[in-house]
Every structure is written in structure tokens, then in C-alpha cells.
């Protein structure tokens, strides 16, 4: 091991790390990639949790809090690991685990409605349920953040140690890490999620994790680990390519009984139509008392018999023009609320075109 001596405290060893052939430019590239993938996962988690909260501020607040907490926990884990494992071994293990968790959990968040609906029925107190809901949602994002957080102090140590200049090394590592984070947030939010969908974006990000793990294994000449990373990367790429364009589900016949995620009232007893989208399965079902219901990923988005306010909004416009009389029809532009009830009321008025 080589000890880097701070210029400010020349007599005290600050950091100890094993000699690893990882140059300063490679360190900066690693900082950039880790920052990018971290923010991709954060944006994905915000998007998926938005399905399960009425207020988007809840999902954003939970993701930010748990993500930062995960990074802190990862930093503490690095303190325990860096004297026992080589730097590139830590990189390999953290990236393999982060990619595996993303593929297994982040891309398959359908378990969340099962758990959250069960908690909602079981909790008599609303605030108790909200707290438990936040804890469950926090686990959704905390683990990948912790695994990525293990790498950052390692990168910081390597950046300072390789460069030999404390201020310059730290500043460049932070600049590249934050630049990667900014790019990751923009790519995920503006390009990847709207165009590719949640699962494909997760698989591509996981493939990057596995690629970094493979690089670390190759530098250390651990050929078995390199083979494992290569297989995992190929699997993630295959999953990404197969989920990008998913064929539509055909409309199915009516069926009796509840849906899989709730045994109470939020169910469709007759499937009218079902299709896939970048954000999951979209279902239109008919309930005997609630009427037609629109589901996104098996979560209720719109209920026919519980949209009185939207319908009344359109009906009120029609009544205003009907009270004015006259032979002609008024032309109306509807900037609607998404479900079509306002438009239905407008179309039913004889005085509106």
C-alpha cells in the first residue's frame, strides 16, 4: 500500500489505498459514468413512485431523501471495505450488484401496488399508512444509491492520489461527477423514459453498470469475473432490445372475479381493451357499479362514475349557451382533463359545436 500525505498535515497519513493501474483520466471517466447512472436511477424511481402517490412532491421528496441517505450509507460501507478489498474489486462488486438489483427490482416495480394496497387495507390510521408507504418506497431506491455511493469516495481518493494535488484532484472529480449526473437526469427525463419506457431504460443503465464491472475485472485480470460481467451485460442488452417494441395485447373476453392486486372494489370485471405502452399495460375495464375504469399498470387512473366535477364543467358551458338562445351553435375548444368526461358533456349539448 502507498500512503498519500496531505500537504496541510505533512506528518499524518490521510488515506491508504493499494497500488492499482488506474490513471487520473480513467478516474475522471469513472466519476462521470457513476454520476450519470446514479441520476438515471433516481429519475426512474421518481417516475415509478409517482404512480402510487397523489402528490408528486411526495415521490420527489422520498426519492431525494432516500437517494442521498443511500449515498451516505455507501460511503460508510466504503470505510469498512477499502482496507479489506482492492479498489477495483469494490468497483466490480458494487456495479454488478447495482445492475442486478436494477434489473430485478427497478424494472419490475409491479410488486409495489400489491404491498401498498395491502398496507392501506391493514392500517387503521392514515398517517401510519403514509409512513409505511414512504418506507417501502424508500427501499425501492435506497439500495442502488448505496451501491453507487460506495464508489464515489474511492473515485475521490484515486483522483487525489493519482494527481498528487489535493485541490485540483478533488475539484476535477466533483466537476466530472456532477456533469455526469446532470447529463443522466436530462437523458432519463427528456429522452429515455418518454421514448423507451421504464424497463428499457433500466436495462440500458444496468448494461452500463455491468460494462464498468467488466472493465474493473479486466484491469485486475480476473477472467472469471470478466466473463460474468460480460454475460450480465449481454443479458441486459437483450432485455433492452426485446422490451423496446412490445406487441399490443389483444382485447380479451369478459371475466368474473377481482383483479390480482385488490380484492375489494377497485377491480375490473370485464376487460374492454388492453394494450401495452412505454409505461406499462393500459387496461380499460367495466365495473358493475363504477362503470368504465382506466388502469395504467393496474393502478386506477380514471373512473366513469366518479368524475362528476369534470362532467359538470362541460355541462355548465352548454347550459350557459343554451340560456342565451339563438339559432347557431357556439364553437368550443376543450383543453380537457384527460379522461374525456368534459368533452362528452360538451358534445351532448345542442348549442355547442
N, C-alpha and C positions, 0 to 999 in steps of 0.2 A: 504493500500500500504506500501511496505517496501522500504526504500531508501538505496542504496549501496553507501558507502562513499569511494572515491578514497584515496589510501594511500599517493599519491603525493600531493593532496589538501584536507586535512582531514576536513576542515571546510565547504566545498562546496558540496552539493548534486549533483551527476553527472547524475544518472539515477533513474527513478521511474518506478516501474512496480508492478502489482498486484501479490499476492502470488498465484502460480499455482503449482500443484504437477507434476513438470516436472524435473526429475533428470538430472545430468550432462551427464550421458551416453546416455540418451534419447535425450538430446540436440545435442550431437555429431552425433548420428544416423540420426537425422533430418537434420543436416548440410550436411551429406554425401548424403542423398537421394535428397535433394533440389538441390545440386550441380550436381548430376548425371542427373536428369530430365532436368535441365536447359540446359546442353550441348547436350542432346539428341535433344531437340527442336532446338537448334542452328544449329546442323549438318543437321537436316531435312530442315530447312529454307534455308540453303546454297544449298542443293541439289535441292530443288524446284525452287529457283530463278535462278539456272544455266540454266534452260530450256529457260529463257527469256532474257539472256544476251549473247552477242557474246564472251565477255571476262569473264573468270571465276573469275578474280581478282575483277570485279565489284560486283559480287554476294557475294564474301567473304568479301570485304570491307564494303558493305552495311549491311550485317548481323552482322559483328563485331561492327560497329559503332552504329547501332540501338539497338543491344542487350545490349551493355554497357550503352547507353543512357536510355534504358528501366529499367535497374537495378538501375541507379541513380534516375530516377523518382519514382521507387518503394520505394527507401529509403526515399525520401522526403514525399511520401504518408504515410509511417510508422510514421514519426514525427507527422503528423496530426491525426493519428488514435490511437496511443498507449495510449493516455490519455482518450480515449473515449470507447475503446473496450478491453476486456480481451485478453491476449496473444494468447490463444488457439482459441478464436473466430476469430482473424486475420488469424491464420493458416488455420482454416476451410474455411473461405470465400475466401482467396487467392487461395487455392488449388482447391476448387470447380470451381471457375471462370477460373483458368488456364486450368484445364481439359476440361471444357465445351468449351472454346474458341478453344482449340486444336482439339477437335472432330468436331466442327462446321466449323472451318476455315482452319487450317493447313492441315487437311486430305482432304479438298475439295478445292484445290487451282485452280480448273478449271476456276474460275471466272477471274483469272489474265490475261489470253490471251484475254478475251473479253475486259477488261478495257484497257490493254496496246495497243491492236490493234486499239481501238477507239481513244486513245490519239495520237497514231502515225499518224493516218489519219487527226486528227484535228489540230495538231501542225505544223505550217509552219517552225518553227526553230528547228533544230536538237538538239541543246543544251537545249532548253526549254523542249523538249520531254524527254531528258535524265534526267533532274532534276525531272520532274513529275514522271517518271518511278522509280526513286530512292525513292521518297516519298511514292508512292503506295507500293513498295516493302518493305519499312521500316515499314509500318503499319502491314505488314504480320508477322513480328517477334517482334515488339516493345511491343505489348500488353502482350503476355505471359512472356516476360522478365521482364516487370514492375510488374506483379503479383508475379513472383518468387522473385523479388527484395524486395518486402515488407517483406518477411520472413527473409531475411538474417540479417538485423540489430536486429530483435527480437531474432534470434538464438545467435547472438553475445552477446546481453545483458544478455540472460539467461545463456550462458556459463560462462560469467564473474561473474554474480551474484551468481549462484549456487556454483561455485568453490571457490569463495571468494578470488581468487588470480588473479590479473589483467593480468599479462603477461602470466601465464600458461593457463588461460581460453581462452584468445584471440588466442594464438598460436595453441591450440588444435582445436578450432573451424575452424580456417583457414586451418589447415592440413587436417581435415576430409572433409571440403567443397571442397578443391582443389583436393583431392584424388577422391571424387565422381565425380567431373567434368571431370577429366582425364578418369576415367572408362566409364562415359557416352559418351564421344566423341569416345572412342575406340569401345564400344559396338554398337553405332549407325552407325559409318562409316565403320567398318570392318565386323560386324556380322549382325545387324538387317536390315539395308537398303538393302544390297545385297541379303540377304536370304528371308526376309519377305516382303520387299517393303515399300513404304512410308506410306500408310494408316494403315497397320497393326502395324507398329512401333509407329505411332501416337496414336493409340488406346491403345496399351500396356502402353505407357508413361502416357496417361490420366488416365488409371486404377490405376497407382501408385499415381497420384495426388488425386484421389477420395479415395484411401485407407488411405492416410495421413489425408485427411479431416475427414474420418470416425473415425480414431484414436483420433483426436482432439475433435470430438463431444462426443466420448465415455468417455474420461477423464473428460469432463465437465458435463457428464450425460445429454446431450441434445439428447434425444432419437429420436425426430422427425428429427433433423439434421443428426443423425446417419443413420436413415432409408433412407433419401435422398441420402446420400453418398453411402450407400450400393447398392441402385438401380442404381445409376450412374455408379458405379464400375462394376456391373453385366452387364449393357448395353455395357460398353466399352469392357469388356472381350468377350461378344457375338459378337460384331462387329469385334474384332481382329480375333476370330476363324472363322468367316464367310468370311473374306476377305483374309485369308492366301492362300487358294486354290480356285481360281476363275475359273469356266469353260470357255473354249475358246468361243469367239463369232463366230458363223458360218459366212462363206462368204456370202455377201449379193448381191442382184442383182444391176445392174447399176441404177443410179438415176440422174435426172436432177436437175440443180439449185446449188447454192453455199452451202458451209458448214455453220455451225451455228456461227462460230466465225469471219468470214470475208466475206464481200460481193463483194470484188474486184477480185483479180486474184489468191490468194493463196488458191485454193479450189480443191477438187477432184469431178469430175462429174460422175465418175464411180468407185465404190468400188470393187477392185480386191480381196482383202483379208483383214480380220480384226481379231485380236487376242488380248487376254489380256496378261499382263506381270506384274511382281512386281512393275514396274514403271508406269503403266497405259496402256491405249489402244494403240496398234500399228496398223496403217492402211496403206495399200498400195492402192493408188488411181491413176486413169488415167485422166489427163487433156488434152483437145483437142490441146493445143499448147505447153504446157510444158512437155508433156509426163507423165511417171510414177513419182509419188511423194511418198516419205516415210514420214509418220507422226508419231510422238511419243506424245501421249496426245494431239492430234490435233495441234501440232506445227510442222512446216516443218523441216525435218532433211536432206533430200536429194532430189534433183530434177534431172530428167533424162537429160533434155536439157540444164542444167546449170552446167555441170561438165566437160567442155571441157579440163580443165587442167589435171584432173585425167585420162581421156581417152587418151590424147596426151602423157602422161607419159608412158603408156603401149605401145602405138603405136610406140613411139620413140625407145623403146627397140627392138621391132620387126623389125624396119627399119635398125637398126644397124647390126643385124644378117643377114638380107636379103642382105645387101650390101656386106657382106663377102662371100656370095655364099656358095658352099659346099652342099653335099647331105644330111648330117644328120641334126637333129633338136637339138637346144640348150635347155637345161633344165633350167627353170626359177623358182625361189622361189618368190612368191608375198606376201609381208607382208602388203598389201593393206591399203586403207584408209577407209574401212568400207562399202562403197556403191556398190562395185563390178565393177565399170567402168574401172579401171585399169586391172582387171582380164579379163573383156570382150575384151579389146583391145589385151591383150596378147594371149588369146585363138583364136583370129581371124587371127593371123599371121601364115603363113605356115612354118616359120622357128623356131617356138618356141614350146616346149613340156611342 
